[in-house]
Amino acid sequence: MPLQRCSLKAVAHGHGHGGSAVSVEEPNKKTGFVAEMRKVAMKLHTKEQAPKEGEQESKRPMQQFSPTKEGYLQFLAESKAVYDTLERIMEDAKDPQYERFQNTGLERSAPLAKDIAWMEETYGIKPKELSEDGPGLTYAKLLEDLAVSNPPAFICHYYNTYFAHTAGGRMIGNKVAGMCLDGAELEFYKYDGDLTELLESVRGNLNDIAEGWSEEEKDVCLTETMDSFKYSGGIMSTIMSG
């Protein structure tokens, strides 16, 4: 069966923390340690992605963004492996500070399961079986390890995964929906309750736990941002796969 490919001019990368296009106004986002996390993350964007805060130069000119239905379904499946892991870690709370991140309203595992089932039924396609060396399970394994061995680094990944999805991630979702899914709004991009309030609550808990960290632990968390972009970028790249 030929790939169900769609096409439109490229848009910004899926990372974003209250940047352009689809964004969430974040009260108090300039206060506390989360403000430092956000600042580091925004510097890793290109000027094209975040004109006011991005500091990276684009490695190549804007290219044609040509996702496939199969690739997007694979992206959802790989993403679910990551969200399943993050949410299981918080639920198990082997580190007591993780209890703060249970039932935040930002959880995405259940919505992703619905979207995967909907795409399978609607388009008659299925994602490829996840491989141990694929982007989703590779990232999930890293998260499991960091959650035990390096909580500040793990929290960096948690923050970037959930907060980026509410901004740049939703922007990508809207584009793909218009290009490939007949404008359907997937559950992945819907939230129960006021999203700004949900983010503010999680931000407050992140700031609270960071107050108990040493300066070294804070530095570890901030330094981990580059890896969070690398692993999430690997998952994002599957959107255009076959």
N, C-alpha and C positions, 0 to 999 in steps of 0.2 A: 504494500500500500504506500503511495507517495506521501511524503511529509505534508502535513496541513500547515503550510508556511504562510505567514502574514508579513506585512511590510509597512513601515512608516519611518520617517526620519528619527534618528536616535535621540534619546532624551538622557537626562543625567543618570548617573549610577544610582543604584538602589539605596546606598547609604545616605542618610540625611538626619539631622537633629534639629528640626524646626527651621529648615532652609526654605528654598523657593518652591514653587508649584504647590503641591499638597502639603500643608504643614499644620502644625498645631501650635497655637499661641500658648506659651508656657510661662505662667506667672512665677516669679522668683527664680527663673532659670539662671540668673546671674549671681546667685548666692550659693554658698556651701561648696563642698568638694565636687558635687556633680557639675558645677559650673566649670571647674578645672577639667573634668573628664570631657565635657562638651567642647571646650576650647581646643583640646588636643585633637579630638575627632574631627572638628571642622577644619583644622589646619591640614588634615590629610585629604581633604577634598580638593579638586581642581578649581580654578577660578570659574570654569564653565559650570561646575556643579553648584558652587556656592560663591557667587561674585564678591560678596562682602568679606567673607572669612576664609575662603579657600586659598591655599598657598602653593599647591602643587601645579606644575605645568602639565597640560595634556600631552601624553606620549605620542598621540596621533590625532589627526583631524577627526571631527565628528563623522561617524560612519553610519551606513544604513543599519537600522535596528530591525532585524528580521527574525522575530521569534517564530517558533512552531508550536502548534497545540501540544504535540508530543513533548517538546522541550519544556514547555511551561508546566505540563503535568509532572514531568520529572523534577522540575524545580520545587513544586509543591511537596512531592514525596521526599526529596532530600531535606527540605526545610523541616518537614514533620519529624524526621529523625533527630534534628537538633532541638526542636521545641519539646518533643517527648522527653529528651534527656534533661533539659533544663528544668522542666516542670516536675519530673520525678525526683531530681536532686533536691528541689525546694520542698517537695512533699515529705521526703524522707528526713530532711533536715538533720543530717548527721553532725553538721556544725550548727549550733543553736541560732546563729545570726540569720540563717536561711529561713527560719520560721517567719520572718517579717515579709517574705515574698511568696507566701501562699495565698491563693485566691485573691490576687490583686486586680483581676478584671482584664489584665493584659494577656492572659494565657491564650495560646494559639493552637494547641494540639487538637482540641476537639473541632474547632472550625475547619482546620486543614483536613481532617478526616472526612467531613461533610463535602468539602470541595473536591477532593480526590474522587469520592464516590460519584458526585454529580458529573464530573468530566468523563469518567469511565462510562456512565450510562448515556450521557448526552452525545458524546462523540465516538463511542465505540473503541476507545483506546485505553491502554493500561500503561502505567510506568514500568520501566525496567526494574528488575529486582535490584535492591541496593547492594552494592559490593563493599567489602570491608575497606578497600582502598579508594572508594568513591568519596565525594566531598561531604556528604551528609554524615556517614558513619565515621569518617576520619575526624570530623569536627566533634561529633558526639563523644568519641573516645577521649579526645583532648579535654573536653569539658569535664568528663567524669574524673579524669586524673587531677585536673587543677582544683576541682571542688574539694578534694581531700588534701592535696599537697600544697596548694597556694590559693587560699580563699580570695585575697585581694585581686589576683590575676583573673580568677573565675568571675568575680563581680564585674570586672571590666567587660568581659564577654557578655555577661547578662545584660548589662546596661546598653551596650552597643546593639545587641540583637533586638531587644524590645523597643528601644527608643528610635532606632533607625527605621524600623518597620512602620512606625506611625507617621513618618514623614516621607523620606525618599522611597521607602518600600511601597507605600500606598500610591505614590506617583507612578511608579512602574506598573503596579497593578491596574490602575486606571487606563494606562496606555495599552497594555496588553488586552484588557477587556474590550476596548474599542476596536482593536485590530483583529483579534482572534476569537473572541467569545461573544460576539453579537451584543456587546455592551453590558453583559451580565456582571453584576457586582458580587464577587465571591465573599463567603463568610470570613475568609482570612482577613479582610479589610473592614469588617464590621465589629463594633464594640457595644456591649451593653452598658448603658450609663454614659455620663459625660467624659469623653476621653481626656480632656484637659485636667479634670479632677482626678482621674485614675493616674495619670502621669505625675501629677503633683504629689499624690500620696506615696507613690513609689520613690519619687525623688527625695521626699522627706526621709524615708527609711534608709535610702542610700547615704544621705548626708549623716544620719544618726550613726550608722555603723562605722562610717569613715572617721568619725570623731574619736573612735577607740583605737584607730590604727596609728602606728608609728609613722614618722616621715618616710622611712624606708619602705614600709608597706604601701603608702600612698604612691610613692615613685614607681613601685612595681606595678600597681594598678594602671597608672598612666602609660607606662612603657608598653604594656600589653596591648594597647590600642592598635598598633600596627598589625599585630597578629590577628586581631579580631576582624580587621578589614580584609586581610588576606584570606582567611577561611570563609568568611561570608561572600567574598568575591568569587571564590571557587564554586559555591552553590549558585550564585546568580548567573554564572556563565552557562549553566545548563539550560537556561531559557531558550537559547538558540540552537540547542542540540537536536539530533534526530532520534 
